[in-house]
Amino acid sequence: MSGERILLSDKGNRANLLIPAMITATAAVSATSGILTLFTVEIAANFQVSLGVASQLATINYAGEFVFSLLMGILAVRFRYKPLIIAGVLFVIFSSIGCFLAPDFVIMQIFFAMEGIGTIIFSIMALTLFGDIYPPKKRAKAVSYIATALWVTALINFPLSGFIANVAGWRSNFILQILPISLAGLILAFLTVPSKTQALRASIKNATCKESFHKIFTDKSATACLAGSILSTAGVQIGLFAVLFYRQRFSMSTDSVVLLNMGMIIIFIIGSFAAGRLTNRFGAKPIAVIGTLLTGFFTMTFFLIPDIWGALFFDVLHVWFAAIAAPAYLCLALAQVPKFRGTMMSLNSATGSLAKMVAPAVGGVLLILTLDSYEAVGFALGSMSVAAAIILFFLAKDPTRV
């Protein structure tokens, strides 16, 4: 594995700060979505648009992420890690300032899409960097730390955003919360991300973009991982419908739903952290397959339970296995086609963004056609996770375990 790794420059303890730097930057690029979730009503009122129009900020964001993920398949071949990672964080910084100052909804859309672009650039290159720098065992832990950081940010973001909004208004979150974290992430990334690369990166730079895409799409295991990404990501979009399910079937209050979501986030934090250890011990493929399979099974199950406590029990199991499966899957994807790892992660990101756009639409249509049958939605999205597990089991390979 040493032949495919980049060596960090050992200047003091700078190399040891790489993971904290990436965790800080991850917190910055993942906070904006929480602000949209909390303040869609306020955004609509501020810009005098309907709630339906305001909610489309997320759709536009996902669409931008999908398009730019495909573009990153090219940029990841042509450019080095450091300028791309720094560019990603800079996009988030500019977005936070623009969203704070936006005079109308159109300008807000533009700057919000800029945040999505920054998130995609950073996420793809941070994972690619980990894949090239760390051997498999250290890689699994590093990826699990990033996944954990996403959910820790979500747990902190909701109460902090509410507090800032009450004191200084919802827009102030962009300046008082996102901007400082982004600046910290930018400084740490500048100090810790290696500038020099080994021969592997040089050979990648000399390769053509066509070659990188051709290599991935003709690799059975890599293609299986991409197919699994679409299906498994679509499957875990069930969270939106779970909230509706609890509120409609069991008359759960808004406050109770908020507490439930915070509890699920805590489960995700613990599960993501544990995933690195489990992946090290048993391998990325077994954990990804088992986790994804059980995620799908429990997704289909908890909508069938007529008792709220029974439904919650199986829902918790679904969340736990989803939290374990996600980092293991990323480690499996990182192991595919090492020479073109950046393009592989770009395509993986694109398939994930596509699934996030399609899955809610599929669930919504099913609710309309079946007259609010959440069982049908659970079966459809849960089946996608099961199908993803089957594809990974039969077609994907883990080169690090061969």
VOGU-3710 file (C-alpha; in Angstrom, 3 decimals, decimal comma):
1> msgerillsd> 0,000/0,000/0,000  2,939/2,372/0,530  3,280/2,791/-3,220  -0,089/4,535/-3,441  0,266/6,836/-0,469  1,322/10,459/-0,178  3,672/11,130/2,707  2,822/14,031/4,971  5,619/16,487/5,516  6,710/16,100/9,114
11> kgnranllip> 7,218/19,664/10,286  6,680/19,608/14,014  3,240/18,288/14,801  1,666/19,725/11,644  0,888/16,297/10,222  -0,968/15,344/13,391  -3,328/18,275/12,849  -4,604/17,027/9,471  -7,592/15,110/10,847  -8,614/17,929/13,274
21> amitataavs> -8,308/20,355/10,352  -10,565/18,259/8,147  -13,035/17,791/11,010  -13,185/21,576/11,525  -13,721/22,201/7,828  -16,368/19,450/7,729  -18,267/21,223/10,517  -18,189/24,417/8,446  -19,438/22,915/5,191  -22,221/20,890/6,822
31> atsgiltlft> -23,841/23,584/8,978  -25,778/25,521/6,330  -28,345/22,774/5,639  -29,431/22,904/9,288  -30,081/26,629/8,992  -32,325/26,040/5,963  -34,238/23,293/7,776  -34,902/25,487/10,799  -35,662/28,792/9,107  -37,523/27,972/5,888
41> veiaanfqvs> -40,569/29,859/7,227  -38,466/32,919/8,102  -36,697/32,836/4,726  -40,047/32,734/2,932  -41,394/35,651/4,996  -38,202/37,704/4,617  -38,167/37,453/0,820  -41,968/37,340/0,444  -42,080/34,002/-1,343  -44,169/30,910/-0,636
51> lgvasqlati> -42,950/28,100/1,603  -42,879/25,825/-1,432  -40,554/28,206/-3,260  -38,322/28,702/-0,200  -38,018/24,954/0,315  -36,579/24,621/-3,185  -33,271/26,034/-1,922  -32,430/22,488/-0,875  -33,416/21,071/-4,272  -31,285/23,649/-6,065
61> nyagefvfsl> -28,432/22,837/-3,701  -28,651/19,104/-4,475  -28,878/19,790/-8,211  -25,788/21,992/-8,022  -23,972/19,299/-6,044  -24,837/16,685/-8,659  -23,568/18,776/-11,583  -20,415/19,871/-9,810  -19,699/16,344/-8,586  -19,462/15,275/-12,229
71> lmgilavrfr> -17,196/18,240/-12,958  -14,989/17,268/-10,023  -14,321/13,993/-11,792  -12,274/16,101/-14,203  -10,827/18,612/-11,728  -9,661/15,852/-9,374  -7,421/14,563/-12,172  -6,013/17,941/-13,188  -5,374/19,667/-9,848  -3,691/18,891/-6,537
81> ykpliiagvl> -5,464/18,365/-3,219  -4,481/21,541/-1,439  -5,808/24,193/-3,868  -9,066/22,274/-4,331  -9,663/21,792/-0,594  -8,909/25,451/0,081  -11,169/26,470/-2,821  -14,003/24,398/-1,346  -13,763/26,146/2,026  -13,486/29,551/0,323
91> fvifssigcf> -16,746/28,882/-1,530  -18,429/28,271/1,843  -16,937/31,493/3,247  -18,175/33,551/0,290  -21,544/31,818/0,529  -21,959/32,682/4,219  -21,212/36,355/3,565  -23,470/36,421/0,508  -26,393/34,739/2,292  -26,093/37,233/5,139
101> lapdfvimqi> -26,170/40,215/2,752  -28,509/38,848/0,027  -31,052/41,555/-0,903  -33,522/39,200/-2,610  -34,365/35,526/-2,990  -32,624/35,080/-6,347  -29,308/36,285/-4,903  -29,885/34,039/-1,880  -30,307/31,066/-4,236  -27,037/31,856/-5,983
111> ffamegigti> -25,043/32,073/-2,765  -26,755/29,017/-1,293  -25,794/27,038/-4,407  -22,236/28,305/-3,907  -22,236/26,610/-0,507  -23,252/23,349/-2,162  -20,379/23,652/-4,636  -17,921/24,289/-1,807  -19,228/21,326/0,157  -18,806/19,014/-2,829
121> ifsimaltlf> -15,263/20,170/-3,606  -14,156/19,838/-0,009  -15,873/16,521/0,721  -14,571/14,772/-2,385  -10,996/15,968/-1,969  -10,856/15,393/1,799  -11,927/11,774/1,378  -9,557/11,310/-1,570  -6,733/12,769/0,492  -7,429/10,327/3,327
131> gdiyppkkra> -7,549/7,474/0,823  -4,117/8,346/-0,555  -2,389/9,268/2,692  -3,519/6,605/5,119  -3,209/2,811/4,932  -6,558/0,939/5,248  -6,639/0,621/9,042  -5,893/4,276/9,711  -8,107/5,247/6,770  -11,184/3,630/8,344
141> kavsyiatal> -10,758/5,607/11,550  -10,141/8,863/9,667  -13,298/8,391/7,577  -15,322/7,536/10,695  -14,114/10,765/12,337  -15,384/12,777/9,366  -18,742/10,982/9,454  -18,970/11,544/13,208  -18,154/15,247/12,752  -21,120/15,623/10,384
151> wvtalinfpl> -23,559/14,391/13,011  -21,936/16,212/15,922  -22,290/19,400/13,870  -25,984/18,636/13,317  -26,515/18,023/17,033  -24,901/21,335/17,994  -26,188/23,293/15,030  -29,906/23,134/15,812  -29,908/24,595/19,354  -27,086/27,045/18,533
161> sgfianvagw> -28,869/28,307/15,415  -32,063/28,822/17,386  -30,217/30,758/20,081  -28,435/33,017/17,575  -31,698/33,622/15,698  -33,475/34,672/18,889  -30,692/37,094/19,794  -29,643/38,535/16,429  -31,980/37,169/13,739  -31,783/34,092/11,521
171> rsnfilqilp> -29,379/35,675/9,002  -26,779/36,218/11,719  -26,126/32,471/11,797  -24,164/32,825/8,560  -21,805/35,387/10,097  -21,714/34,330/13,753  -21,685/30,548/13,256  -20,590/29,452/9,774  -18,058/32,167/8,958  -15,819/31,724/12,049
181> islaglilaf> -15,741/27,925/11,703  -15,006/28,227/7,973  -12,139/30,625/8,603  -10,687/28,254/11,204  -11,029/25,348/8,753  -9,365/27,410/6,007  -6,359/28,270/8,181  -5,918/24,695/9,403  -6,286/23,285/5,880  -3,661/25,724/4,593
191> ltvpsktqal> -1,252/24,635/7,323  -1,818/20,879/7,235  -2,781/19,690/3,739  0,396/18,529/1,959  1,509/20,541/-1,054  3,986/18,049/-2,472  2,886/14,811/-4,047  4,534/11,556/-4,930  4,854/9,995/-8,355  1,312/8,622/-8,177
201> rasiknatck> -0,229/12,089/-8,299  2,158/13,098/-11,066  1,057/10,116/-13,160  -2,581/10,959/-12,510  -2,063/14,527/-13,657  -0,588/13,251/-16,917  -3,554/10,931/-17,472  -6,543/12,036/-19,516  -9,983/12,588/-17,994  -11,402/10,120/-20,498
211> esfhkiftdk> -8,994/7,504/-19,212  -10,100/8,030/-15,609  -13,812/7,634/-16,395  -13,162/4,678/-18,693  -11,106/2,893/-16,056  -13,819/3,256/-13,427  -16,792/2,319/-15,595  -15,031/-0,746/-16,948  -14,139/-1,932/-13,451  -16,921/-4,243/-12,234
221> sataclagsi> -16,256/-3,637/-8,553  -16,093/0,157/-8,883  -19,305/0,223/-10,922  -21,003/-1,954/-8,308  -20,010/0,553/-5,625  -21,519/3,401/-7,641  -24,748/1,472/-8,188  -24,809/0,653/-4,487  -24,312/4,339/-3,707  -27,445/5,352/-5,615
231> lstagvqigl> -29,608/2,685/-4,016  -28,290/2,892/-0,459  -28,363/6,716/-0,377  -31,918/6,678/-1,716  -32,885/4,157/0,935  -31,729/6,280/3,864  -33,757/9,290/2,715  -36,581/7,676/4,668  -36,011/10,128/7,526  -38,324/12,767/6,031
241> favlfyrqrf> -41,187/10,292/5,799  -40,467/8,912/9,272  -41,174/12,349/10,747  -44,470/12,543/8,848  -45,284/8,980/9,922  -44,878/9,703/13,625  -46,807/12,959/13,456  -49,706/11,576/11,404  -50,059/8,023/12,752  -49,239/8,651/16,407
251> smstdsvvll> -50,054/12,395/16,702  -46,549/13,134/17,955  -46,001/16,794/18,836  -43,416/19,008/17,155  -41,344/19,159/20,356  -41,381/15,375/20,600  -40,249/15,074/16,982  -37,356/17,452/17,678  -36,282/15,344/20,677  -36,636/12,189/18,595
261> nmgmiiifii> -34,434/13,617/15,852  -31,785/14,659/18,364  -31,840/11,143/19,810  -31,373/9,657/16,329  -28,463/12,022/15,698  -26,781/10,788/18,884  -27,205/7,223/17,623  -25,614/8,251/14,329  -22,684/9,809/16,183  -22,030/6,647/18,195
271> gsfaagrltn> -22,575/4,377/15,189  -20,294/6,402/12,908  -17,547/6,385/15,526  -17,908/2,624/16,028  -17,844/1,986/12,279  -14,125/2,755/12,022  -13,287/0,114/14,614  -15,610/-2,483/13,117  -14,255/-1,847/9,623  -10,689/-2,314/10,845
281> rfgakpiavi> -11,571/-5,641/12,420  -13,894/-7,214/9,873  -13,218/-5,299/6,662  -15,112/-2,592/4,764  -17,145/-4,903/2,533  -18,692/-7,158/5,240  -19,669/-4,166/7,402  -21,058/-2,234/4,419  -23,071/-5,240/3,188  -24,462/-6,284/6,574
291> gtlltgfftm> -25,150/-2,700/7,659  -26,918/-1,810/4,405  -28,925/-5,045/4,363  -30,191/-4,591/7,933  -30,865/-0,916/7,290  -33,196/-1,894/4,481  -34,878/-4,640/6,508  -35,600/-2,408/9,501  -36,699/0,448/7,218  -39,401/-1,809/5,815
301> tfflipdiwg> -40,280/-3,111/9,282  -40,832/-0,081/11,486  -43,624/1,362/9,325  -45,570/-1,897/9,809  -45,657/-1,669/13,616  -48,970/-0,291/14,963  -47,499/0,560/18,379  -45,361/3,720/18,697  -42,789/2,121/20,998  -42,398/-0,876/18,714
311> alffdvlhvw> -42,013/1,415/15,716  -39,400/3,467/17,573  -37,471/0,323/18,521  -37,134/-0,839/14,920  -36,481/2,726/13,743  -33,555/2,969/16,182  -32,166/-0,279/14,756  -32,520/1,121/11,229  -30,617/4,276/12,198  -27,895/2,317/14,029
321> faaiaapayl> -27,080/0,068/11,085  -27,262/2,984/8,630  -24,713/4,842/10,758  -22,377/1,846/10,718  -22,789/1,132/7,013  -22,046/4,622/5,684  -18,359/4,980/6,739  -17,663/1,342/5,818  -19,123/1,944/2,366  -16,929/5,036/1,899
331> clalaqvpkf> -13,849/2,996/2,824  -14,865/0,355/0,268  -15,349/3,013/-2,417  -11,992/4,602/-1,578  -10,268/1,265/-2,177  -11,498/1,074/-5,792  -9,211/2,139/-8,671  -6,572/3,866/-6,474  -4,955/5,679/-9,403  -8,195/7,556/-10,103
341> rgtmmslnsa> -9,520/7,763/-6,550  -10,509/11,425/-6,954  -12,687/10,677/-9,973  -14,168/7,671/-8,190  -15,177/9,784/-5,194  -16,546/12,471/-7,515  -18,800/9,933/-9,225  -19,769/8,516/-5,837  -20,781/12,001/-4,714  -22,758/12,546/-7,920
351> tgslakmvap> -24,713/9,319/-7,458  -25,451/10,291/-3,850  -26,738/13,731/-4,856  -28,898/12,166/-7,562  -30,390/9,745/-5,035  -31,168/12,614/-2,643  -33,151/14,329/-5,377  -34,986/11,227/-6,614  -35,852/9,391/-3,375  -38,074/12,108/-1,810
361> avggvllilt> -39,943/12,391/-5,119  -40,509/8,614/-5,233  -41,749/8,574/-1,643  -44,012/11,560/-2,230  -45,577/10,017/-5,325  -46,174/6,761/-3,457  -47,922/8,600/-0,628  -50,215/10,266/-3,168  -50,961/7,082/-5,130  -51,515/4,911/-2,035
371> ldsyeavgfa> -53,464/7,474/0,007  -50,768/7,958/2,657  -49,562/4,376/2,907  -46,254/4,758/4,729  -45,870/0,994/4,518  -45,514/1,325/0,726  -42,900/4,061/1,111  -40,964/2,015/3,657  -41,038/-1,058/1,437  -39,909/0,892/-1,649
381> lgsmsvaaai> -36,982/2,721/-0,014  -36,052/-0,223/2,193  -35,921/-2,459/-0,874  -33,404/-0,077/-2,403  -31,068/-0,622/0,550  -31,509/-4,388/0,312  -30,747/-4,267/-3,432  -27,623/-2,200/-2,711  -26,412/-4,830/-0,226  -26,964/-7,629/-2,757
391> ilfflakdpt> -25,029/-5,754/-5,453  -22,113/-5,082/-3,096  -22,034/-8,690/-1,883  -21,884/-10,292/-5,329  -20,014/-7,709/-7,413  -17,863/-5,481/-5,206  -14,376/-6,412/-4,038  -12,188/-4,950/-1,323  -8,645/-4,766/-2,774  -7,191/-4,112/0,669
401> rv> -8,351/-7,558/1,855  -7,245/-9,617/-1,151
//
